[in-house]
């Protein structure tokens, strides 16, 4: 990523973050201020108060330590461990002084190590702890909109562009996909609208074609969530080029799955095909390009206990067996 673009993106994100912080203009640098934000943004007070008070004290301390390069690494590690047990951690991170900037700094610091690919396991673990905290912010309903408004997901895209097969890079890609996956899991229109303005679809398709099984699964899940949104489906089927790219990658995945089965990955692939068949032009095209392995008994053994995927597959085949799509004059429509 060009250094000038990085600096511009960082300035945009910082400006958006400061704008969002307008509702809490006082820096959050004390236990009392953290408690105030906690009470404002955590609807489940019972879950919050269940935490032992000493743990809360440590949370306050670790968040403050994120602002210092000398103490940041340990704070990243400890907070990433606690993110599931502190319901209001996301608003605490977002509204605390300098915290998001510190997390973005961790991400930007890794850019020189991805091209040429020199990323070490230690570097990967550290930045993935920062990404885990950003995933926490992306998942929380009180901070998700601000997270998108600051364009923070764009900082992760250079990681999704990487192709190195080493464990540090695979862990980095998978954790980055996890942040995007946390966004789409919410099924919010705002998320889909944002993602469609970015390059997330071709990035996911690249990983679906050549990533590890786990990365392929998360990337396919992201594509599935985009397709399940009406706007996302219309976008992908708007041109034959977009549709054919998606169909080509899905077809390659089916062929690979016939050789190396994965029920979990196959489930997402079948759901993507089924959703595509809801679009008239895509349905007509799928009649010509649906892989034979989805029409015969290739995956019968893999799906023997998966009634949901078997039902989806049967519905897909049924959709494609129906008559051709025609216009108002009864003339068949071609996939264009």
Secondary structure, DSSP 8 states (H G I E B T S, - for coil): --HHHHHHHHHHHHHHHHHHGGGG-S---SHHHHHHHHHHH-S-HHHHHTS-HHHHHHHHHHHHHTTSTTTHHHHHHHHHHHTTT-TTHHHHHHHSTTHHHHHHHHHHTTGGGBTTB---HHHHHHHHHHHHHHHHHHH-TTTHHHHHHTTGGGGGHHHHT----SHHHHHHHHHHHHHHHHHHTT--HHHHHHHHTTTHHHHHHHHHHHS-HHHHHHHHHHHHHHHHSHHHHHHHTSSHHHHHHHHHHHHHHHHHHHHS--HHHHHHHHHHHHHHTTSHHHHHHHHHHS-GGGTSSTTTTTTTT-HHHHHHHHHHHHHHHS---B-TTS-B----
